[in-house]
Amino acid sequence: MSQLITEIRNGYLVVSMTRGKANALDQTLVDELREVFRLSLKDDEIKGMVLAGKERFFSAGLDLIALYDYDAAAVEEFWRSFMGLIQEMVAWPKPLVAAISGHAPAGGCLLALTADYRVMAAGDFTIGLNEIPVGIMVPEAIFNLYRFWIGDNLAHTMLLEGKLVKPDKALQIGLIHEVVEASQVLIQAERQMQRYINYQSFTWQQSKINIRRNLRQEMQMEFDVVFAPALLHWWSPETRAIVKAVVDTLRARSSS
């Protein structure tokens, strides 16, 4: 794994994303995450997983700089892989805890939303789904995952506004479960994991499967039907202009 660090601790796996400054999601990071979830699912010694980021960033979401330069085939492959990852994480039956060490917008928020429990660092950080302001069309499956945690009305409003919120607000609306000092995020996430794996594993996992049954069904989609409009929209002049403006800003920041 070139962009992940994995460590087995007391029967669970801690997976830390280590890509660049902000853990922006590209094809390689998505592929590595899919692999670690698949392998750990088959390993009976691994009872659960804590997914962690790095200082100030859980994940900044999709790597728009890389994605902007992908050709049509690469863009489609990326979206198939990324949505496949989200579906697999939602359906993952073992305990999953997100240690949100900083910012988690867009795709970073989606990763966190698949978890059973989310611990976020206090501070000037944001979390939420802001795809629409950067020109990315939101499919129904993403709305379904958002509303699972914060309800239909709030998910509808926040998605259409592309609203990001600070940790205290995220806690208030049920987007996360706990806010702690940055130095305590991983510690608290591991404490929650210990609570989960202390339960009888079959009972816990089957209950999770039952609770998420409808969500899992809602997340199963025909990619060509659901994403064909979004992929077509990605190449429209309007969307390319919006994304290019974001990319130019990101490149300027990285070079300063």
N, C-alpha and C positions, 0 to 999 in steps of 0.2 A: 504494500500500500504506500503510494507516494504522497498522498494528501490526507491520510488518516493515521493516527496513533491509537493502537488498541492495547488494552491492558485488562487482564482478568483479575478481579478482586472479590474474594469471598463469595464466589458463585455467580457473579454477574460481570458483564463486560462494560468497561468505560471506553467509549469511542470519542476521540477528540479530533475535530476537523482542523487542519493546519494549512489551508491553502492561502498563501499571500497574506495581506494585511487584514482582509475582511471576510475570508471564507466565501467569496463569491462563487456561485455554482456554475461550473462548466461541465462538459461531457465527462471528463475524467473523474471529477469529484462525485458526480452522480453515479457513474458506473461503480466506483469503489464503495459507495454507500450501499448500493444494491447488493454487491457481492458480500459485504460484511453482514447484512441482514439475512441473506439467504444461508450463509454458512453457519451463523449463530443459531438460526432456527433449527438446524439439523443437529446441533451439538447439545446433548442432554445435560452436559456439565454447566452450560450457560443458562441461568435461570431468568435473566433479564438484561436490559441494556440501559446505560446512561449515555445520552448523546450530548456532547459538550462542544463549545466553541473556543475562542481565545479571548485575550484581554480586550474588552470594549466591543467585541463583535461575536455574536453567535453565528450569524451568517447574514451578509448584506443582500442576499437574494441572488437572482440570476446575474451572471457575469455579462452584462449588456455589451461591454466592449468586445468580448469574444463573440457573443451571439450576433452582433451587428455585422460582423465580417463573415459569418457562416454563409455558405451557399444554400440553395433551397433544400437539397438533400440532407445537408448537415443540420439545418434548422429543424426539419421534420424528425430526424433521428433524435435530436436533443429532446424535443417535446415528448416524443414517445417514451424515451428513457426516463425523463423527469416525472411525467405523470404515472409511469409504471412504478417508479420509486415511491411516490406518495400513496398509491393504491396498496403496495406491499407493506408499507409502514402502518397504514390504517388497519390492515388485516392481520398484522403481526400479533400473535396471541400472547406472547410473553410480556411482562411488565416493561414499559418504556418510559423513561423520565428524561425530560429536557432540562439541561443546565444552561440557562440563557444568560451568558456572561456579559451581554451588551446589546447592541442593536440587532433587531430581527425583523426587518421589513420584508414584504413580498414573499419570495421563495423561502427566506429564512423563517418567516412566520409559518408558512405551510409545513415545513419540517417540524416545527415545534407543536403545531396543532395536531399532529398525528400521535403525540405522546399522551400517556395517561395522566401525567402530572408535570407541571411546568414551574420551575423555580427561576426567578429573574433577578438580576442585579439591580439594586437601587441606583438612581443617578439620572443623568440627562440622556437616557436611552429611549428608543422608540420601537414599537412593535405594531404590526398590522399589515393589511393587504392594500398596497398602493399601486396596483397594476394599471388601473385605468388612466391615471395622470401621466404615465409613461408610455401610453399607447398600446398596452397589451389587453386584449379582450379576455374577459373573465367567463369561463365556462360554468355550467350549472354545477358540476362536480365540486368546484372550488367553493361555491356558495354553500353547498350542502355541508362541507367540512366546517366552514366558518360558523354556520348557524347551529351546528351540533353543540357548540360550546357557548355561544352568546345569544342565540335565539334569532328567529326570522327577521324581526323588525330592525334590530340593531345591525345584524349582518348586512341586510339590504342597504341601510343608510350608509354604513361605514364603507362598504364596497364601492358604491356609486360615487362617494366623495373621495375615495382613496385615502381614507383617514388613518393616520398613525397616532398612537397614544403612548404616553409615558407609563412607567411601571405601576404607579399608584392607581391610575385610571384603568389600566389593563387588569389589575387585581379587582377593582370595583365591579367591572362588567363581566368578570368570569373568564377573561381571555388567558389569564395565568392563575396559579394557585397560591403563590407565595412570593414575597419580595424580601430580599436579604442583602446585606452588604456584599460587594463584589467578591471579597475574599472568602465568603461563606457559601457561595452558590453551589459549587461542586460538593461541598460537605453536606449541605442540606439535601441536595439531589440524591446523594448516596444514602443518606438516612431514610429518605422516602423509599428508595429501592429496597433497603433492608426490611422495611415494614411489609412491602409487597411480597418479597420472597419468603418471608416467615410464614405466610399462609400456605395451606396445602395447594400445591401447584395446579393440579387438575381442576380443583374447584374454582380457583382464581381465574385460570385461563378460560375455562368453559363459560364462566360468568361474563368475562370480557367479550367473548365471542357472541354470547346472547345479547348483551347490551348494545353491541355495535352491529348487530345483524342488518338493520335497515341502512345504517351508514355505509356498510360494506357494499350493499347492493346498489346504493345510490352512487358510489364511487366507481362501480363497474360501468364502463361506457364504451361505445363503439368509437374508437379514436377517429376514424375517417369521417364519421358523421358529426361528432362533436367539435373536432378541431379543424376540419376543413375550412370553415369560415374564418377562424382565428388565424390560420396559416396564410390564407389569402389576404386577410387584412394586414398581416405583418409586412407584406410587400407593397402596400399602397403608399403612394407618395406622402400622404398626410402622416401615416404612422412612421415611415422612415425619417421624416423630418423631425418628429418629436423625439424618436430614439437617438437620432444623430446629435441633437442638442444635448441630451443627457450624456451621451458618450463623450462629446467634446468637453463637457464640464468635468466628467470623471477623469479624463486624460489630463486635463489642466491641473487638477488637484494632485494627481499622482506624480506629475513632473515638477511640482512646486516644492 
